[in-house]
Amino acid sequence: MSPRTAVVSGAASGIGRATLWRLAQDGYAVIGMDKDAEGLQAITEAAKPLSLSITCMVLDVADETQVVQSMLLAFERLGPLDALATCAGVVNATPFGELSVKDFQQTYNTNVVGTFLCIREAAKYMTQGSRICTIGSVAGMRGGELFGTAAYAASKGAVLALTKSAARALANKGISVNCVVPGPTQTPMIEAMWLDENKRAIVENASLQKRAASPDELACSVAFLLSSQASNISGSTLVSDGGIMMY
């Protein structure tokens, strides 16, 4: 049998990188996409001595032309796409009253428009049974507070709605779309914020488990929703936050 195929955006670091490795270890032929060329090169070098099918492509998910071309190239290299994980994203913690329209739009363009473009283009090369997983955030459910403020929270709230809309739109093709919602996760995206010990303590104590998650933990959730084990799940949100949304 041919290996299952997958595309992961935001694959150079954080949840995207962990998802790329997890899917490759599960036997997928994976293409990782990210605008961080150095991060992708590090993955390529690490994969060389391993018997894993990993290819990397440089991609800015907010650039429509690049997304169109990259998904076509992924199809030409892999054949029909079985899975897509849209892990590319940026965080913005600018206080509400200081947030510029430019910064708001840049956050929205990556987190929402980028997610939409990847879904739209990948779906063209998917068939019955293919699966898509987006990445939300508890900020999109709570309205921010812990890390991301207005721009980030609004963008991740939009990802939740986009996921449900895509699930409806693609159901007639047999494509399922779901969303994983992380709480604070130890990724490069929040490293600078983590330097504030008081802020870190507040965030970690907000969860039942009193800790941040590892990227590998989130990758497990993504891999599940992309697998046949989740065959009866579509348009759903899997919250993997250590219990923050319990409060």
Order of alpha helices (4+ residues) and beta strands (2+ residues): beta-alpha-beta-alpha-beta-alpha-beta-alpha-alpha-beta-alpha-alpha-beta-alpha-alpha-alpha-beta
